[in-house]
Amino acid sequence: MDPNSKPLDNKMKEDEKVKEKDRDAKEKKKGSKKSAMIFVQELRARLDTYYRIVVRNIRDSIPKIIGHFLVRSVQNKMQIELFKRLGEMRDAVSRGLGEVILIVY
């Protein structure tokens, strides 16, 4: 063998090692990109599910809130009407709710 060929062989081996390292790095990078993509997809799926649940809960609560305000409004009107009518019938109510005259004297 030629003494000059050994450094050339060593150089070729080093070049092959460098290329192999580059390939490994590229594959590793691809793997990390895949895992990042999977992570992003999983996160997006979870967020979509969360927002669907939130929207459903809001849709369910709106009729409940409207019903609550309607019932509360009717209760207030009934209370006002009751007090108004009780005020008109004050004498009859006081006689009906008052003590029996025999007990008072």
Backbone as CSV, one residue per row, in Angstrom:
resi,resn,N_x,N_y,N_z,CA_x,CA_y,CA_z,C_x,C_y,C_z
1,MET,0.829,-1.182,0.000,0.000,0.000,0.000,0.866,1.235,0.000
2,ASP,0.304,2.221,-0.541,0.968,3.515,-0.644,0.838,4.246,0.702
3,PRO,1.926,4.815,1.222,1.846,5.501,2.510,0.915,6.714,2.452
4,ASN,0.717,7.283,1.299,-0.173,8.446,1.176,-1.650,8.042,1.189
5,SER,-1.933,6.783,0.974,-3.324,6.337,0.911,-3.947,6.197,2.306
6,LYS,-3.125,5.971,3.331,-3.669,5.841,4.695,-4.358,7.121,5.143
7,PRO,-3.752,8.293,4.991,-4.485,9.492,5.403,-5.751,9.698,4.593
8,LEU,-5.706,9.277,3.351,-6.894,9.412,2.512,-7.996,8.475,2.998
9,ASP,-7.621,7.246,3.372,-8.599,6.297,3.920,-9.175,6.816,5.232
10,ASN,-8.312,7.351,6.072,-8.770,7.907,7.350,-9.729,9.068,7.114
11,LYS,-9.403,9.885,6.138,-10.245,11.025,5.802,-11.617,10.556,5.330
12,MET,-11.634,9.487,4.520,-12.900,8.956,4.020,-13.720,8.379,5.162
13,LYS,-13.054,7.694,6.081,-13.754,7.140,7.236,-14.333,8.259,8.101
14,GLU,-13.571,9.308,8.301,-14.062,10.451,9.085,-15.254,11.097,8.395
15,ASP,-15.176,11.229,7.079,-16.290,11.804,6.319,-17.544,10.943,6.468
16,GLU,-17.357,9.616,6.437,-18.498,8.719,6.598,-19.093,8.862,7.999
17,LYS,-18.243,9.001,9.006,-18.722,9.180,10.379,-19.503,10.483,10.509
18,VAL,-18.989,11.528,9.893,-19.673,12.823,9.936,-21.034,12.721,9.249
19,LYS,-21.065,12.071,8.096,-22.327,11.895,7.371,-23.318,11.075,8.196
20,GLU,-22.818,10.050,8.874,-23.673,9.210,9.702,-24.245,10.016,10.875
21,LYS,-23.400,10.842,11.466,-23.867,11.698,12.564,-24.932,12.679,12.073
22,ASP,-24.699,13.216,10.873,-25.689,14.128,10.280,-27.022,13.414,10.057
23,ARG,-26.945,12.185,9.536,-28.167,11.409,9.311,-28.887,11.142,10.630
24,ASP,-28.112,10.767,11.653,-28.715,10.510,12.962,-29.373,11.774,13.520
25,ALA,-28.683,12.895,13.345,-29.242,14.164,13.827,-30.524,14.509,13.087
26,LYS,-30.543,14.284,11.769,-31.739,14.564,10.976,-32.899,13.671,11.406
27,GLU,-32.600,12.388,11.630,-33.646,11.461,12.066,-34.167,11.850,13.448
28,LYS,-33.259,12.263,14.301,-33.652,12.689,15.638,-34.544,13.930,15.556
29,LYS,-34.170,14.844,14.668,-34.944,16.058,14.466,-36.336,15.723,13.951
30,LYS,-36.412,14.773,12.990,-37.701,14.341,12.466,-38.551,13.742,13.582
31,GLY,-37.910,12.941,14.428,-38.623,12.324,15.551,-39.155,13.364,16.507
32,SER,-38.355,14.392,16.769,-38.819,15.438,17.687,-39.929,16.252,17.048
33,LYS,-39.858,16.436,15.713,-40.938,17.146,15.019,-42.224,16.336,15.083
34,LYS,-42.100,15.015,14.909,-43.281,14.155,14.982,-43.897,14.212,16.368
35,SER,-43.055,14.138,17.389,-43.592,14.175,18.752,-44.201,15.540,19.052
36,ALA,-43.602,16.597,18.517,-44.181,17.933,18.703,-45.522,18.033,17.994
37,MET,-45.623,17.468,16.809,-46.887,17.476,16.071,-47.958,16.694,16.829
38,ILE,-47.566,15.551,17.364,-48.510,14.737,18.133,-48.973,15.514,19.361
39,PHE,-48.043,16.185,20.027,-48.385,16.988,21.201,-49.366,18.097,20.825
40,VAL,-49.093,18.791,19.735,-49.965,19.880,19.287,-51.348,19.347,18.941
41,GLN,-51.397,18.217,18.246,-52.691,17.633,17.891,-53.476,17.225,19.131
42,GLU,-52.805,16.627,20.093,-53.467,16.215,21.335,-53.979,17.436,22.099
43,LEU,-53.163,18.467,22.179,-53.553,19.693,22.870,-54.746,20.338,22.179
44,ARG,-54.707,20.384,20.853,-55.820,20.961,20.089,-57.103,20.161,20.306
45,ALA,-57.002,18.848,20.323,-58.180,17.996,20.540,-58.766,18.239,21.928
46,ARG,-57.906,18.362,22.919,-58.390,18.611,24.283,-59.044,19.980,24.402
47,LEU,-58.447,20.987,23.764,-59.044,22.326,23.794,-60.398,22.342,23.080
48,ASP,-60.483,21.665,21.950,-61.763,21.582,21.246,-62.829,20.941,22.129
49,THR,-62.470,19.864,22.793,-63.404,19.186,23.689,-63.819,20.110,24.831
50,TYR,-62.862,20.806,25.408,-63.157,21.733,26.509,-64.129,22.818,26.050
51,TYR,-63.871,23.416,24.886,-64.749,24.480,24.401,-66.134,23.952,24.052
52,ARG,-66.230,22.727,23.556,-67.548,22.139,23.296,-68.329,21.990,24.596
53,ILE,-67.656,21.569,25.659,-68.309,21.423,26.960,-68.763,22.783,27.475
54,VAL,-67.913,23.786,27.354,-68.268,25.135,27.816,-69.480,25.669,27.056
55,VAL,-69.478,25.520,25.743,-70.603,26.003,24.927,-71.880,25.266,25.308
56,ARG,-71.794,23.965,25.501,-72.979,23.194,25.895,-73.517,23.667,27.242
57,ASN,-72.636,23.905,28.201,-73.075,24.375,29.521,-73.723,25.751,29.437
58,ILE,-73.172,26.620,28.608,-73.763,27.947,28.454,-75.140,27.828,27.803
59,ARG,-75.250,26.987,26.786,-76.556,26.779,26.137,-77.579,26.244,27.125
60,ASP,-77.147,25.359,28.018,-78.063,24.802,29.011,-78.443,25.826,30.074
61,SER,-77.532,26.717,30.412,-77.795,27.648,31.517,-78.632,28.854,31.095
62,ILE,-78.636,29.200,29.817,-79.393,30.384,29.379,-80.890,30.217,29.649
63,PRO,-81.537,29.110,29.260,-82.957,28.980,29.587,-83.222,28.975,31.093
64,LYS,-82.310,28.402,31.859,-82.468,28.397,33.313,-82.439,29.823,33.861
65,ILE,-81.528,30.629,33.365,-81.412,32.010,33.824,-82.661,32.802,33.452
66,ILE,-83.121,32.623,32.206,-84.327,33.327,31.763,-85.508,32.911,32.633
67,GLY,-85.653,31.619,32.872,-86.727,31.129,33.739,-86.631,31.707,35.132
68,HIS,-85.425,31.790,35.667,-85.240,32.353,37.002,-85.727,33.800,37.054
69,PHE,-85.345,34.608,36.061,-85.761,36.010,36.051,-87.266,36.134,35.878
70,LEU,-87.865,35.285,35.042,-89.317,35.335,34.860,-90.044,34.952,36.148
71,VAL,-89.603,33.894,36.798,-90.228,33.459,38.050,-90.053,34.526,39.125
72,ARG,-88.860,35.091,39.207,-88.596,36.139,40.211,-89.491,37.351,39.959
73,SER,-89.674,37.718,38.712,-90.524,38.851,38.357,-91.970,38.582,38.768
74,VAL,-92.457,37.387,38.480,-93.832,37.030,38.846,-93.975,37.019,40.363
75,GLN,-92.996,36.522,41.085,-93.048,36.512,42.547,-93.152,37.933,43.094
76,ASN,-92.350,38.828,42.552,-92.397,40.221,43.019,-93.756,40.853,42.736
77,LYS,-94.305,40.614,41.545,-95.620,41.166,41.207,-96.706,40.601,42.110
78,MET,-96.625,39.299,42.389,-97.612,38.678,43.284,-97.509,39.256,44.692
79,GLN,-96.310,39.490,45.159,-96.123,40.043,46.502,-96.689,41.457,46.579
80,ILE,-96.430,42.262,45.560,-96.959,43.634,45.528,-98.485,43.605,45.517
81,GLU,-99.058,42.734,44.681,-100.522,42.624,44.604,-101.097,42.139,45.916
82,LEU,-100.456,41.204,46.568,-100.921,40.698,47.862,-100.926,41.811,48.903
83,PHE,-99.847,42.580,49.002,-99.792,43.675,49.971,-100.839,44.743,49.657
84,LYS,-101.047,45.004,48.373,-102.039,45.997,47.976,-103.441,45.565,48.423
85,ARG,-103.768,44.314,48.156,-105.101,43.809,48.523,-105.251,43.691,50.037
86,LEU,-104.177,43.308,50.718,-104.245,43.243,52.184,-104.451,44.639,52.767
87,GLY,-103.846,45.627,52.145,-104.045,47.010,52.602,-105.483,47.453,52.420
88,GLU,-106.108,47.039,51.334,-107.509,47.383,51.098,-108.420,46.680,52.085
89,MET,-108.057,45.483,52.512,-108.900,44.703,53.418,-108.343,44.727,54.846
90,ARG,-107.750,45.828,55.245,-107.075,45.900,56.539,-108.021,45.597,57.698
91,ASP,-109.206,46.180,57.687,-110.138,45.986,58.808,-110.572,44.525,58.906
92,ALA,-110.896,43.929,57.769,-111.340,42.536,57.791,-110.206,41.626,58.244
93,VAL,-109.009,41.933,57.800,-107.861,41.107,58.183,-107.557,41.278,59.663
94,SER,-107.598,42.502,60.148,-107.289,42.720,61.573,-108.327,42.047,62.447
95,ARG,-109.587,42.037,62.013,-110.604,41.323,62.784,-110.350,39.830,62.727
96,GLY,-109.988,39.328,61.576,-109.763,37.893,61.428,-108.501,37.423,62.122
97,LEU,-107.489,38.262,62.178,-106.223,37.877,62.804,-106.119,38.337,64.254
98,GLY,-107.019,39.170,64.661,-106.953,39.712,66.023,-107.399,38.685,67.055
99,GLU,-107.230,39.062,68.323,-107.630,38.208,69.429,-109.151,38.228,69.585
100,VAL,-109.662,37.174,70.108,-111.099,37.093,70.400,-111.388,38.087,71.540
101,ILE,-112.463,38.814,71.420,-112.773,39.854,72.407,-112.914,39.289,73.811
102,LEU,-113.437,38.104,73.962,-113.592,37.501,75.281,-112.248,37.273,75.966
103,ILE,-111.216,36.987,75.194,-109.901,36.734,75.769,-109.234,38.042,76.156
104,VAL,-109.441,39.070,75.388,-108.798,40.355,75.649,-109.330,40.971,76.926
105,TYR,-110.631,40.889,77.184,-111.203,41.525,78.397,-111.276,40.582,79.532
